[in-house]
Amino acid sequence: MDEHDHVNRRRHFRLPYPPGGGPLFVTGGATLPVVELSERGMQFTHENHTLAPGERVAGKLRFEDGTEAPVDGVVVRTVWSRVAVRLLRGVLLGRMLAEQRRLLRHYPEFLKLADGAKA
């Protein structure tokens, strides 16, 4: 086993996004880029956030194809401008699979690099 081999023990697959390639989280008048998404979690960036762990957030995800999905959850962690949320109302598996296919079509090398594969 080398440094790139690992076991994913998460319940849901996490889909990382390249810069500018993810959906937008629309909440309270703000439109924020999502940098990682799963059926039950998301991470978005917010330069001037005042969010704290335990705080509730709600809004909608706006996907590249124009569709929107309501989400709400609880902040679990903030690191610099990145906010991690455990979703109580999350993303459907079909939407996650569609997003993965879209990324493979439009950013074929990104998912390989994000997964630690050798280029």
Buried (B, 14 or more C-beta within 10 A) or exposed (E): EEEEEEEEEEEBEBBBBBEEBBBBBBBEEEEBBBBBBBBBBBBBBBEEBEBEEEBEBEBBBBBEEEEEBEBBBBBBEBEEEBBBBBBEEBBEEEBBEBBBEBBEEEBEEBBEEBEEEEE
